[in-house]
Amino acid sequence: MEKSHLLFPELARAVKYKILVDKQLFLRQCASGINLFHLPASYRYPTGNIAGYFISLNWNNDFIILEKERKENNEYFIIDRQNETVKGPYNWNEYTATCKKIDLNLQLIPVSELDWIINF
């Protein structure tokens, strides 16, 4: 395992950052540990928020999937980009069943492997 994978979870707790999903949406980690999902036109008005720290995510034109770090078992969320709704938290079995039900086949990507911007 690369050292960056070991460092990132600790760094993510200490800094504010954002990950651009595409030109229409970005995810922003606040210093308070709240994740906000913004459309550029509504920067001050998040479309959803989830407290905690995400360790992996992925997206397509219809959905964003997120894995949230927990002490016991991680939690999973599915964001419907068309309806701007956040579903979850799911445990692993609920998450995989929901993905199968809506025909969502995306692999979670560790946040440390994505492009993210530190906010000052």
C-alpha distances in whole Angstrom, upper triangle without the diagonal:
4,6,8,7,8,11,12,14,16,17,18,20,22,23,25,23,24,23,25,26,29,32,33,31,28,26,26,25,27,27,29,26,28,26,29,30,32,35,36,39,39,36,38,38,35,35,33,31,28,27,24,20,19,15,16,19,21,25,27,31,32,29,26,24,22,19,20,18,21,21,22,21,20,23,23,26,28,30,33,33,37,38,36,35,32,32,30,28,27,26,23,27,29,26,26,30,31,28,30,34,33,32,28,26,23,19,17,15,13,15,12,13,16,19,20,23,23,27,29
4,5,6,7,9,11,13,14,15,16,19,20,20,23,21,22,21,24,25,27,30,32,29,27,25,25,23,26,26,28,25,27,26,28,29,31,33,34,38,37,35,36,37,34,34,32,30,28,27,24,20,19,15,16,19,21,24,27,31,32,29,26,24,22,20,21,19,22,22,24,23,22,24,24,27,28,30,33,33,36,38,35,35,32,32,31,29,29,27,26,29,31,28,28,32,32,30,32,35,34,33,29,27,24,20,18,15,12,14,10,11,15,17,18,20,21,24,26
4,5,5,6,9,11,12,12,14,17,17,18,21,20,21,21,24,25,28,31,32,30,26,24,24,22,24,23,25,23,26,25,28,29,31,33,34,37,37,34,35,36,33,34,32,30,27,26,23,19,18,15,17,20,22,26,29,32,33,30,27,25,23,21,21,19,21,21,24,23,22,24,25,27,29,30,33,33,37,38,35,35,32,33,31,29,29,28,27,30,32,29,30,33,33,31,34,37,36,35,31,29,26,22,20,17,14,14,11,12,15,17,17,19,19,23,24
4,5,5,6,9,10,10,12,14,15,15,17,16,18,17,20,21,24,27,29,26,23,21,20,19,21,21,23,20,23,22,24,25,27,29,30,33,33,30,32,33,30,31,29,26,25,24,20,17,16,13,14,17,19,23,26,29,30,27,24,22,20,18,19,17,20,21,23,23,21,23,23,25,26,27,30,30,34,35,32,32,29,30,29,27,28,27,25,29,30,27,28,32,31,29,32,35,34,33,29,27,23,20,18,14,11,11,7,9,12,13,14,16,16,19,21
4,6,6,7,10,10,11,14,15,16,18,17,18,17,20,21,24,27,28,25,22,20,20,18,21,20,22,19,21,20,23,24,26,29,30,33,32,30,31,32,29,29,27,25,23,22,18,14,13,10,11,15,17,21,24,27,28,25,22,20,17,15,16,14,17,18,20,19,17,19,20,22,24,25,28,28,32,33,30,30,27,27,26,24,24,23,22,25,27,24,25,28,28,26,29,32,31,30,26,24,21,18,15,12,8,9,6,9,12,14,14,17,17,20,22
4,6,7,8,9,11,13,14,16,18,18,20,19,23,24,27,30,31,28,24,22,21,19,21,20,22,19,22,21,24,26,28,31,32,35,34,31,33,33,30,31,28,26,23,22,18,15,14,11,14,17,20,24,27,30,31,28,24,22,19,17,16,14,16,16,19,19,17,20,21,23,26,27,30,31,35,35,32,32,28,29,27,25,25,24,23,26,28,25,26,30,30,29,31,34,33,33,29,27,24,20,18,15,11,12,9,12,15,17,17,19,18,21,23
4,6,6,6,9,10,11,12,15,15,17,18,21,23,26,28,29,26,23,20,19,17,18,17,19,17,20,20,23,24,27,29,30,33,32,29,30,31,28,30,27,25,22,21,17,14,14,12,14,18,21,24,27,30,31,28,24,23,20,18,17,15,17,18,20,21,19,21,22,24,26,27,30,30,34,35,32,31,28,29,27,26,26,25,25,29,30,27,28,32,32,30,33,35,35,34,30,29,25,22,19,16,13,12,9,12,14,15,15,16,15,18,19
4,5,5,6,9,10,10,13,12,14,14,17,19,22,25,26,23,19,17,16,13,16,15,17,15,17,16,19,21,23,26,26,30,29,26,27,28,25,26,24,21,19,18,15,11,11,9,11,14,17,20,24,27,28,24,21,19,16,15,14,13,16,17,20,19,17,19,19,21,23,23,27,27,31,31,28,28,25,26,24,23,24,23,23,26,27,24,26,29,29,27,30,33,31,31,27,26,22,19,16,13,10,8,6,10,11,12,11,13,12,15,17
4,5,5,7,9,10,12,12,14,15,19,20,23,26,26,23,19,16,15,12,14,14,15,12,15,15,18,20,22,26,27,30,28,26,26,27,24,25,22,19,17,15,12,8,9,7,11,14,17,20,24,27,27,24,20,18,15,13,11,9,12,13,16,16,14,16,17,18,21,22,26,26,30,30,27,26,23,24,22,20,21,20,20,24,25,22,24,27,27,26,29,31,30,30,26,25,22,19,16,14,10,9,8,12,13,15,13,15,14,16,18
4,5,5,7,9,12,13,16,17,21,22,26,28,28,25,21,18,17,13,14,13,14,12,16,16,19,22,24,27,28,31,30,27,27,28,25,27,24,21,19,16,13,10,12,11,14,17,21,24,28,30,30,27,23,22,18,16,14,12,14,14,18,18,17,18,20,22,24,25,29,29,33,33,29,29,26,26,24,22,24,23,24,27,28,26,28,31,30,29,32,35,34,34,30,29,26,23,19,18,14,12,11,15,16,17,15,16,14,16,17
4,5,5,6,9,10,13,15,18,20,24,26,26,23,19,17,15,12,13,11,14,12,15,15,18,20,22,25,26,29,28,24,25,26,24,25,23,20,19,17,14,11,12,12,14,17,20,23,26,29,30,26,23,22,18,17,15,14,16,18,21,21,19,20,21,22,24,25,28,28,32,32,29,28,26,27,25,24,25,25,25,29,29,27,29,32,31,30,33,35,34,34,30,29,26,23,20,17,14,11,10,14,14,14,12,13,10,13,14
4,5,6,7,8,10,12,16,18,21,23,23,20,16,13,11,8,10,9,11,9,12,11,15,17,19,22,23,26,24,21,22,23,20,22,20,17,15,13,10,8,9,9,12,14,17,20,24,26,26,23,19,18,15,14,12,12,14,16,19,19,16,17,18,19,21,21,25,24,28,28,25,24,22,23,22,20,22,23,23,27,27,24,26,29,28,27,30,32,31,31,27,27,23,21,17,15,12,9,9,13,13,13,10,11,10,12,13
4,6,8,10,13,15,18,20,24,25,25,22,18,15,13,9,9,8,9,7,11,12,15,18,20,24,24,27,25,22,22,23,20,22,20,16,14,12,9,7,10,11,14,16,20,22,26,28,28,25,21,20,16,15,13,11,13,15,18,19,16,17,19,19,22,22,26,26,30,29,26,25,22,23,22,20,22,23,23,27,27,25,27,30,29,28,32,33,32,33,29,29,26,24,20,18,15,13,13,16,16,17,14,14,12,13,14
4,7,10,13,16,19,22,25,26,26,23,19,16,14,10,10,7,10,9,12,14,17,19,21,24,25,28,26,22,22,24,22,24,22,19,17,15,12,11,13,14,17,19,22,25,28,30,31,28,24,23,20,19,16,15,17,18,22,22,20,21,22,23,25,25,28,28,32,32,28,28,25,27,25,24,26,26,27,31,31,28,31,34,32,32,35,37,35,36,32,32,28,26,23,21,18,15,14,18,18,17,14,14,11,11,12
4,6,10,13,16,19,22,23,23,20,16,14,11,8,8,6,10,9,12,12,15,17,18,22,21,24,23,19,20,21,19,22,20,17,17,15,13,11,13,14,17,18,21,23,26,28,29,26,22,22,19,19,17,16,19,20,24,24,21,22,22,22,24,24,27,26,30,30,26,26,24,26,25,24,26,27,28,31,31,28,31,34,32,31,35,36,34,35,31,31,27,26,22,20,17,14,14,17,16,15,11,10,7,8,8
4,7,11,14,16,19,20,20,17,13,11,7,5,5,5,9,9,10,10,11,14,15,18,18,21,19,16,16,18,16,18,17,15,15,13,13,11,13,14,16,17,19,21,24,26,26,23,20,20,18,18,16,17,19,22,25,24,21,21,21,21,22,21,24,23,27,27,23,23,21,24,23,23,25,27,27,31,30,27,30,33,31,30,33,34,32,33,29,29,26,25,21,20,17,14,14,17,15,14,10,9,6,5,7
4,7,10,13,15,17,17,14,10,8,6,5,7,9,12,11,11,10,11,12,13,16,16,19,18,14,16,17,15,17,16,15,15,14,13,11,12,13,14,15,16,18,21,22,23,21,17,18,16,17,16,17,20,22,25,24,21,21,20,19,20,19,22,21,24,25,21,22,20,23,23,22,25,26,26,30,29,26,28,31,29,27,31,32,30,31,27,27,23,22,19,17,15,11,12,14,12,10,7,5,4,5,8
4,6,9,12,13,13,10,7,5,4,6,9,11,14,12,12,9,9,10,10,13,13,16,15,12,14,15,13,15,14,13,14,15,14,12,12,13,13,13,14,15,18,19,20,18,15,16,14,16,16,17,21,24,26,25,21,20,19,18,18,17,19,17,21,22,18,19,18,21,21,21,23,25,25,29,28,24,26,29,27,25,29,30,27,28,24,24,21,20,17,15,14,11,12,14,11,9,6,5,7,7,11
4,6,9,11,12,9,6,5,6,9,12,15,17,15,14,11,11,10,11,12,13,17,16,14,16,17,14,15,15,14,15,16,15,13,11,12,11,10,11,12,14,16,17,15,12,13,12,14,15,17,21,24,26,24,20,19,18,16,16,15,17,16,19,20,17,19,17,20,20,21,22,24,24,27,26,22,24,27,25,23,26,27,25,25,21,21,18,17,15,13,12,9,11,11,8,6,5,6,9,10,14
4,5,7,9,7,4,6,9,12,15,18,20,18,16,13,12,10,10,10,11,14,15,13,16,17,14,15,15,16,17,19,18,17,15,15,14,12,11,11,13,13,15,14,12,14,14,17,18,20,24,27,29,27,23,22,20,18,17,15,16,14,17,19,16,18,18,20,22,22,24,26,25,28,27,24,25,27,25,23,26,27,24,24,21,21,17,18,16,14,15,12,14,13,9,8,7,8,12,13,16
4,7,8,6,5,7,10,13,17,20,21,19,17,13,12,10,10,10,11,15,15,14,17,17,14,14,14,15,17,19,19,17,14,15,13,10,9,7,9,10,12,11,9,11,12,15,17,20,23,27,28,26,22,20,18,16,14,12,13,11,14,16,14,16,16,18,20,21,22,24,23,26,24,21,22,24,22,20,23,24,21,21,17,17,14,15,14,13,14,12,15,14,10,10,10,12,15,16,20
4,5,6,7,10,13,16,19,23,24,22,20,17,15,12,11,10,10,13,15,14,18,18,16,15,17,18,20,22,22,21,18,19,17,14,12,10,10,9,12,12,11,14,16,19,21,24,27,31,32,29,26,24,21,19,17,14,15,12,14,17,15,17,18,20,22,24,25,27,27,29,27,24,25,27,24,22,25,25,22,22,19,19,16,18,17,16,17,15,18,16,13,11,12,14,17,18,21
4,6,8,12,14,18,20,24,25,24,22,18,16,13,11,9,8,11,13,13,16,17,15,15,17,19,21,24,24,23,21,22,20,17,15,13,13,12,14,15,14,18,19,22,24,27,30,34,35,33,29,27,24,21,20,17,17,13,15,17,16,19,20,23,25,26,28,30,30,32,30,27,28,30,27,25,28,28,25,25,22,22,20,21,21,19,21,19,21,19,16,14,14,14,18,18,21
4,7,11,13,17,19,23,24,23,20,17,14,10,8,6,6,9,10,11,14,14,13,12,14,17,19,22,23,22,20,22,20,17,15,13,12,10,12,13,13,16,18,21,23,26,29,33,34,31,28,25,23,20,17,14,14,10,12,14,12,15,17,20,22,24,26,29,29,31,28,25,27,28,25,23,26,26,23,23,21,22,20,21,21,20,22,19,22,21,17,16,16,16,19,19,22
4,7,10,14,16,20,20,19,16,13,10,7,5,5,6,9,10,10,13,12,10,10,11,13,16,18,19,19,17,19,17,14,13,11,12,11,12,11,10,14,15,18,19,22,25,29,30,28,24,22,19,16,15,12,12,9,12,13,11,13,14,17,19,21,23,26,26,28,26,23,24,26,23,21,25,25,22,22,19,21,18,20,18,18,19,16,19,19,15,14,13,14,17,16,20
4,6,10,13,16,17,16,14,10,8,6,6,7,8,11,11,9,12,12,10,10,11,12,14,16,17,15,14,16,15,12,12,11,13,13,14,13,11,13,13,16,17,20,23,26,28,26,22,20,18,16,15,12,14,11,15,16,13,15,14,17,19,20,22,24,25,27,26,22,24,26,24,22,25,26,23,24,20,21,18,19,17,16,16,14,16,16,13,12,10,11,13,13,16
4,7,10,13,14,12,10,7,6,5,7,9,11,14,13,11,13,13,10,10,10,9,11,12,13,12,10,13,12,10,11,11,14,15,15,13,10,12,11,13,13,16,19,23,25,23,19,17,15,13,13,11,14,12,16,16,13,14,13,16,17,17,19,22,22,25,23,20,23,25,22,21,25,25,23,23,20,21,18,18,15,15,14,11,14,15,12,12,9,10,12,12,16
4,6,10,11,10,8,5,5,7,8,11,12,15,13,10,12,12,10,11,11,9,11,11,12,11,11,13,14,13,15,15,18,19,19,17,14,15,13,15,14,16,19,22,25,23,20,18,17,16,16,14,17,16,19,19,16,16,15,18,18,18,21,23,24,27,26,23,25,28,25,24,28,28,26,27,24,24,21,21,18,17,16,12,15,16,13,13,9,9,10,9,12
4,7,8,6,6,5,7,9,11,15,16,18,16,13,14,15,12,14,12,10,10,9,9,8,9,12,13,13,16,17,20,21,22,19,15,16,13,14,12,14,16,19,22,21,18,17,17,16,17,16,19,18,22,22,18,18,16,19,18,18,20,22,23,26,25,23,25,28,25,25,28,29,27,28,25,25,22,21,18,17,15,12,14,16,14,14,10,10,9,9,12
4,5,5,5,6,8,11,13,16,17,19,17,13,13,14,12,15,13,10,11,10,10,10,12,15,17,17,19,21,24,25,25,22,19,19,16,17,15,16,18,20,23,23,20,19,19,18,20,19,22,21,24,24,20,20,18,21,20,20,23,24,26,29,28,25,28,31,28,28,32,32,30,32,28,29,26,25,22,21,19,15,17,20,18,17,13,12,10,9,11
4,5,7,9,11,15,16,20,20,22,20,17,16,17,16,18,17,13,13,11,11,11,13,16,18,19,22,24,27,28,28,25,22,22,19,19,16,16,18,20,23,23,21,20,21,21,23,22,25,25,28,27,23,23,21,23,22,21,24,26,27,31,30,27,30,33,31,30,34,35,33,35,31,32,28,27,24,22,20,17,18,21,19,19,15,14,11,10,10
4,6,9,11,15,17,20,21,23,20,17,16,17,15,17,15,12,11,8,9,10,13,16,19,20,23,24,27,29,28,25,22,21,18,18,15,15,16,18,21,22,19,19,20,19,22,21,24,24,27,26,22,22,19,21,20,19,23,24,26,29,28,26,29,31,29,30,33,34,32,34,31,31,29,28,24,23,21,18,20,23,21,21,18,17,15,13,14
4,7,10,13,16,19,21,23,20,18,17,17,15,17,14,10,9,6,5,6,10,13,15,16,19,21,25,26,25,22,19,18,15,14,11,12,13,15,18,18,16,15,16,16,19,18,22,22,25,24,21,20,17,19,17,16,19,21,22,26,24,23,26,28,26,26,30,31,29,31,27,28,25,24,20,20,18,15,17,20,19,19,16,16,14,14,15
4,6,10,13,16,18,20,17,15,14,14,11,13,10,7,6,4,6,8,10,14,15,16,18,19,23,24,23,20,17,16,14,14,12,13,14,17,20,19,16,15,15,14,16,16,19,19,22,21,17,16,14,16,15,15,18,20,22,25,23,21,25,27,24,24,28,29,27,29,25,26,24,23,20,20,18,16,18,21,19,19,16,16,15,14,16
4,7,10,13,15,18,15,13,13,13,9,11,8,5,5,6,7,8,8,12,13,12,15,16,19,20,19,16,13,13,11,12,10,13,15,18,20,19,16,14,14,12,14,12,16,16,19,18,15,14,12,14,14,14,17,19,20,23,22,19,22,24,22,22,26,26,24,26,22,23,21,20,17,17,16,13,16,18,16,16,14,14,14,13,16
4,6,10,12,14,11,10,10,9,6,7,6,4,7,9,11,11,12,15,15,14,15,15,18,18,18,15,13,14,12,15,14,16,18,22,24,22,19,17,16,13,14,12,14,13,17,16,12,12,11,14,15,15,18,21,23,25,23,21,24,25,23,22,26,26,24,25,22,24,21,22,19,19,18,15,18,20,17,17,14,14,15,14,16
4,7,10,12,10,9,10,9,5,5,5,6,9,12,14,14,13,16,15,13,14,13,15,15,14,12,10,12,12,15,15,18,20,24,25,23,20,17,16,13,12,9,11,10,13,13,9,10,10,13,15,16,19,21,22,25,23,20,23,24,21,20,24,24,21,23,20,21,19,20,18,18,18,15,19,19,16,16,14,15,16,15,18
4,6,8,6,6,8,7,5,6,8,9,12,15,17,17,16,19,18,16,16,15,16,15,15,14,13,15,15,18,18,21,24,27,29,27,24,21,19,16,15,12,13,11,13,13,10,12,13,16,18,20,22,25,26,28,26,23,26,27,24,23,27,27,24,25,22,24,21,23,21,20,21,18,21,21,18,17,15,15,16,15,18
4,6,5,6,9,8,7,7,10,13,16,19,20,20,19,22,20,18,17,15,15,14,14,14,14,17,17,21,21,25,27,31,32,30,27,24,22,18,17,13,13,10,12,13,10,13,14,18,20,22,24,27,28,30,28,25,27,28,25,24,27,27,24,25,22,24,22,24,22,22,23,20,23,23,19,18,17,16,18,17,20
4,5,5,9,10,10,11,14,15,19,21,23,22,21,24,22,20,19,17,18,16,17,17,17,20,20,23,24,27,30,33,35,33,29,27,25,22,20,17,17,14,15,16,14,17,18,22,24,25,28,31,31,34,31,28,30,32,29,27,31,30,27,28,25,27,25,26,24,24,24,21,24,24,20,18,16,16,17,16,18
4,6,9,9,10,11,14,17,20,23,25,25,24,27,26,23,22,20,20,18,19,19,19,22,23,26,27,30,32,36,37,35,32,29,27,24,22,19,18,15,16,16,14,17,19,23,25,27,30,33,34,36,33,30,33,34,30,29,32,32,28,30,27,29,27,29,27,27,28,25,27,27,24,22,20,19,21,19,21
4,5,5,7,8,12,14,17,20,22,23,22,25,25,22,22,20,21,19,19,19,18,21,21,25,24,27,30,33,35,33,30,27,25,22,21,17,17,14,15,15,12,15,17,21,23,25,27,31,32,34,31,29,31,32,29,28,32,31,28,29,27,29,27,29,27,27,27,24,27,27,24,22,20,19,20,18,20
4,5,7,9,12,13,16,18,20,21,20,23,23,21,21,20,21,20,20,20,18,21,21,23,23,26,28,31,33,32,28,26,24,21,21,18,18,16,17,17,14,17,18,21,23,24,27,30,31,34,31,29,31,33,30,29,32,32,29,30,28,29,27,28,26,25,25,22,24,25,22,20,17,16,17,14,16
4,6,10,12,12,16,17,20,21,21,25,25,23,24,22,24,23,23,22,20,23,22,25,24,26,28,31,33,32,29,26,25,22,22,19,20,18,19,19,15,17,18,22,23,24,28,31,32,35,32,30,33,34,31,30,34,33,31,32,30,32,29,30,28,27,27,24,26,27,24,23,20,18,18,15,17
4,7,9,10,14,16,19,20,21,24,24,22,22,21,22,21,20,20,18,21,20,23,22,25,27,30,32,30,27,25,23,20,20,16,17,15,17,15,12,14,15,19,21,22,25,28,30,32,29,27,30,31,28,28,31,31,28,30,27,30,28,29,27,27,27,24,27,28,24,23,21,20,20,18,20
4,5,7,11,13,16,17,17,21,20,18,19,18,19,19,18,16,15,17,17,19,19,22,23,27,28,27,24,21,19,16,16,13,14,13,15,14,10,11,12,15,17,18,22,25,26,29,26,24,27,28,24,24,28,27,25,27,24,26,24,25,23,23,23,21,24,25,22,21,18,18,19,17,19
4,7,11,14,17,18,17,20,20,17,18,16,17,16,15,14,13,15,15,18,18,21,23,27,28,26,23,20,18,14,13,10,11,10,11,10,6,8,9,13,15,17,20,23,24,26,23,21,24,25,21,21,25,24,21,24,21,23,22,23,22,22,23,21,24,25,22,21,20,20,21,19,22
4,7,10,13,15,14,18,18,16,17,16,17,17,15,13,12,13,13,15,15,18,20,23,24,22,19,16,15,11,11,9,11,11,13,11,8,7,7,10,12,13,16,20,21,23,21,19,22,23,20,20,23,23,21,23,20,23,21,22,20,21,21,19,22,24,21,21,19,20,20,19,22
4,7,10,12,12,16,16,15,17,17,19,19,18,15,13,14,12,14,12,15,17,20,22,20,17,14,14,11,12,10,13,14,16,15,11,10,8,11,12,12,16,18,20,23,20,18,22,23,20,21,24,24,22,24,22,23,21,22,19,20,20,17,21,22,20,20,18,19,19,18,20
4,7,9,10,13,14,14,16,17,20,21,19,16,13,13,10,11,9,12,13,16,18,16,14,11,11,9,11,11,14,15,18,17,13,12,9,10,10,9,13,15,18,20,18,16,20,21,19,19,23,23,22,24,21,23,20,21,17,18,18,16,19,21,19,20,18,19,19,18,21
4,7,9,13,15,15,18,19,23,24,22,19,16,15,12,12,9,11,11,14,16,16,13,11,12,12,15,15,18,19,22,21,17,15,12,14,12,11,14,16,19,21,20,18,22,24,22,22,26,26,25,27,24,25,23,22,19,19,18,16,19,21,20,21,19,19,18,18,20
4,7,10,12,14,17,19,23,24,23,20,16,15,11,10,7,7,8,11,14,13,11,10,12,12,15,16,19,20,24,23,19,18,14,15,13,12,14,15,17,21,20,18,21,23,22,22,26,26,25,27,24,24,22,21,17,17,15,14,16,19,18,19,17,18,17,17,20
4,7,9,11,15,17,21,23,23,19,15,14,10,9,6,6,8,11,14,13,10,10,11,12,15,16,20,20,24,23,20,19,16,16,15,13,15,16,17,20,20,18,20,23,22,21,25,26,25,26,23,23,20,18,15,14,12,10,12,15,15,16,14,16,15,16,18
4,6,8,11,14,18,20,20,16,12,10,7,6,4,6,9,13,15,13,9,9,9,10,13,14,17,18,22,22,19,18,14,15,13,12,14,14,15,18,18,15,18,21,19,18,22,23,22,23,19,19,16,15,11,11,9,7,10,13,12,14,13,15,15,17,20
4,7,11,14,18,21,21,17,14,11,8,6,6,6,10,13,14,13,9,10,10,12,14,16,19,20,24,24,21,20,17,17,16,14,15,15,14,18,18,16,17,21,20,19,22,24,23,23,19,18,15,13,9,8,6,5,8,10,11,13,13,16,16,18,21
4,7,11,14,18,18,14,11,8,6,5,7,9,13,16,17,14,11,11,10,11,12,14,17,18,21,22,20,19,16,16,15,14,15,15,14,17,17,14,15,19,18,16,19,21,20,20,16,15,12,9,6,5,4,5,8,9,9,12,12,16,17,19,23
4,7,11,14,14,11,7,5,4,6,9,12,15,18,19,16,13,12,9,9,10,11,14,14,18,19,17,16,14,14,14,14,14,15,14,17,17,13,14,17,16,14,17,19,17,17,13,13,9,8,5,5,7,7,10,10,9,12,12,16,17,19,23
4,7,11,11,8,6,5,7,9,13,15,19,22,22,19,16,15,12,11,10,11,12,12,16,18,16,16,14,15,15,16,16,17,16,18,18,14,14,17,16,13,16,18,16,15,11,10,7,7,5,6,9,9,12,11,9,12,13,17,19,21,25
4,7,8,6,4,6,9,12,15,18,21,25,25,22,19,17,13,12,9,9,10,9,12,15,13,14,13,14,16,17,17,19,18,20,19,15,15,18,15,13,16,17,14,14,10,10,7,9,9,10,12,12,16,14,12,14,15,18,21,22,26
4,6,6,7,9,12,16,19,22,25,28,29,25,22,20,16,14,11,11,10,9,11,14,14,15,15,16,18,20,19,21,20,21,20,17,17,18,16,13,15,17,13,12,9,10,8,11,12,13,16,16,19,17,15,16,17,20,23,25,28
4,6,8,12,15,18,21,25,27,31,31,28,25,22,19,16,13,11,9,7,9,12,12,14,15,17,19,21,21,24,23,24,22,19,19,20,18,15,17,17,14,13,11,12,12,15,15,16,19,19,22,20,17,18,19,22,25,26,29
4,7,10,14,17,20,24,26,30,30,26,23,20,17,14,10,8,6,5,6,9,10,11,12,13,16,18,19,21,21,21,19,16,17,18,14,12,15,14,11,11,9,12,11,15,15,17,20,20,23,22,19,20,21,23,26,27,30
4,6,10,13,16,20,22,26,26,23,19,17,13,10,7,5,5,5,8,10,9,10,10,11,13,15,15,18,17,19,16,13,14,15,12,10,13,14,10,11,8,10,9,12,12,14,17,17,20,19,17,19,19,22,24,25,28
4,7,10,13,16,19,23,23,20,17,14,11,8,6,5,7,7,11,12,10,10,9,10,12,13,14,16,16,18,16,13,14,16,13,11,15,16,13,13,10,11,9,11,10,11,14,13,17,16,14,16,16,18,21,22,25
4,7,10,13,16,20,20,17,13,11,7,6,5,6,9,10,14,15,13,12,10,10,10,11,11,13,12,15,13,10,11,14,11,9,13,14,13,13,9,10,8,9,7,10,12,12,16,15,14,16,16,19,21,23,26
4,6,10,13,16,17,14,10,8,6,5,7,8,12,13,17,17,15,13,10,10,10,10,10,12,12,15,14,10,12,15,13,12,16,17,16,16,13,13,11,10,7,9,10,10,13,14,13,15,15,18,19,21,24
4,7,9,13,13,10,7,6,5,7,9,12,15,17,20,20,18,16,13,12,10,9,9,10,10,13,13,10,12,15,14,13,17,18,18,18,15,15,12,11,8,9,9,10,13,14,14,17,16,19,20,22,25
4,6,10,11,9,6,5,6,8,11,13,17,19,22,21,19,17,13,13,11,9,10,10,11,15,14,12,15,18,17,16,20,21,21,21,18,18,16,15,11,12,11,11,14,16,16,18,17,19,19,21,23
4,7,9,8,5,7,9,11,15,17,21,22,26,25,23,21,17,16,14,11,12,12,12,16,16,15,17,20,19,19,22,24,24,24,21,21,19,17,13,14,11,12,14,16,17,19,18,20,20,21,24
4,6,6,5,7,10,13,17,19,23,25,28,27,24,22,18,17,14,11,12,11,12,16,16,15,18,20,20,21,23,25,25,26,23,23,21,19,16,17,15,15,17,20,21,23,22,24,23,24,26
4,6,7,10,14,17,20,23,26,28,32,31,28,26,22,21,17,14,15,13,14,17,18,18,20,23,23,24,26,28,28,29,27,26,24,22,19,20,17,18,19,22,23,26,24,26,25,27,28
4,7,10,13,16,20,23,26,29,32,31,29,26,22,20,17,14,13,11,12,15,16,16,18,20,21,22,24,26,27,28,25,25,24,22,19,20,19,20,21,24,25,28,27,29,28,30,32
4,7,10,13,17,20,23,26,29,28,26,23,19,17,14,11,10,7,8,11,13,12,14,17,17,18,21,22,23,24,22,22,20,18,16,18,16,18,20,22,23,26,25,28,28,29,32
4,7,10,14,17,20,22,25,25,23,20,17,15,12,9,9,7,8,11,12,11,13,16,16,16,19,21,21,22,19,19,17,15,13,14,13,15,17,19,20,22,22,24,24,26,29
4,7,11,13,17,19,22,21,19,17,13,11,8,5,6,5,7,10,10,9,12,14,13,14,17,18,18,20,17,18,16,15,13,15,14,15,18,20,20,22,22,24,24,25,28
4,7,10,13,16,19,18,17,14,11,9,6,5,5,6,7,10,9,6,9,12,11,11,14,15,15,16,14,14,13,12,10,13,13,14,17,18,18,21,20,23,24,25,28
4,7,10,12,15,15,13,10,7,6,5,5,6,9,10,12,10,8,11,12,10,10,14,15,14,15,13,14,13,13,11,14,15,15,18,19,18,20,20,22,23,24,27
4,6,9,12,12,10,8,6,5,7,8,9,12,12,14,11,8,11,12,9,9,12,12,11,12,10,12,11,13,11,14,16,16,20,20,18,20,20,23,24,25,28
4,6,9,9,7,6,4,6,9,11,12,15,16,17,15,12,14,15,12,11,15,15,12,14,12,14,13,15,14,16,17,17,20,20,18,20,19,21,23,23,27
4,6,6,5,5,6,8,11,14,15,18,18,19,16,14,16,16,12,12,15,14,11,13,11,14,14,16,16,18,20,20,23,23,21,22,22,24,26,26,29
4,6,5,7,9,11,14,17,18,21,21,22,20,17,19,19,16,15,18,17,14,15,13,16,15,17,17,18,20,19,23,22,19,20,20,22,24,24,27
4,6,8,11,13,17,19,20,23,24,24,22,19,21,21,17,16,19,17,14,16,14,17,17,20,20,22,24,23,27,26,23,24,23,25,27,27,31
4,5,9,11,15,17,19,22,23,24,21,19,21,20,17,17,19,17,14,17,16,19,19,22,21,23,25,24,28,28,25,25,25,26,28,28,31
4,7,10,13,16,18,21,22,24,20,18,21,21,17,17,20,19,16,18,17,19,19,21,20,21,23,22,25,25,22,23,22,23,25,24,27
4,6,10,13,14,18,20,21,17,16,18,18,15,15,18,17,15,17,16,19,18,20,19,21,23,21,25,26,23,24,23,24,26,25,28
4,7,9,11,15,16,18,15,13,16,16,13,14,17,16,14,17,15,18,17,18,17,19,20,19,23,23,21,23,21,23,24,24,27
4,7,8,12,14,14,11,10,13,13,10,11,15,14,12,15,14,16,16,18,16,19,20,20,24,24,23,24,24,26,27,27,30
3,5,9,11,12,9,8,12,12,10,12,15,15,14,17,15,17,17,17,16,18,19,19,23,24,23,25,24,26,27,27,30
4,7,10,11,9,8,12,13,11,13,16,16,16,19,17,18,17,18,15,18,18,18,22,23,22,25,24,26,26,27,29
4,6,8,5,5,9,10,9,11,14,14,15,16,15,16,16,16,14,18,18,19,22,23,23,26,25,28,28,29,32
4,6,5,6,9,10,11,12,14,15,17,18,16,17,17,16,14,18,18,19,22,23,24,27,26,29,30,31,34
4,6,5,6,9,10,11,12,14,16,16,14,14,14,13,12,15,16,18,21,22,22,26,26,29,30,31,34
4,5,5,6,9,10,11,12,14,15,14,15,15,15,15,18,20,22,25,25,25,29,29,32,33,35,38
4,6,5,6,9,10,10,12,14,13,15,15,16,15,19,20,22,25,26,26,29,29,31,33,34,37
4,5,5,6,9,10,11,12,10,11,12,12,12,15,17,19,22,22,22,25,25,28,29,31,34
4,5,5,6,9,10,10,9,9,11,11,12,15,18,20,23,22,22,26,26,30,31,33,36
4,5,5,6,9,10,10,11,13,14,15,19,21,23,26,26,26,29,30,33,34,36,39
4,5,5,6,8,8,11,12,14,15,18,21,22,26,25,25,27,28,31,32,33,37
4,5,5,6,5,7,9,11,12,16,18,20,23,23,22,25,26,29,31,32,36
4,6,5,6,8,11,13,15,18,21,23,26,25,25,28,29,32,34,36,39
4,6,8,10,13,16,17,21,24,25,29,28,27,30,31,34,36,37,40
4,6,9,12,15,16,20,23,24,27,26,25,27,28,31,33,34,38
4,6,10,13,15,18,22,23,26,25,24,27,28,31,34,35,39
4,6,10,12,15,18,20,23,21,20,23,24,27,30,31,35
4,7,10,13,16,18,21,19,19,22,23,27,29,31,35
4,6,9,13,15,17,15,15,18,20,23,26,28,31
4,6,10,12,15,13,13,17,19,22,25,27,30
4,7,9,12,11,11,15,16,19,21,24,27
4,6,8,7,8,11,13,17,19,21,25
4,5,6,7,11,12,15,17,20,23
4,5,5,8,8,12,13,16,19
4,6,8,8,12,13,16,19
4,7,9,13,15,18,21
4,6,10,13,16,19
4,7,10,13,16
4,7,10,13
4,6,10
4,6
4
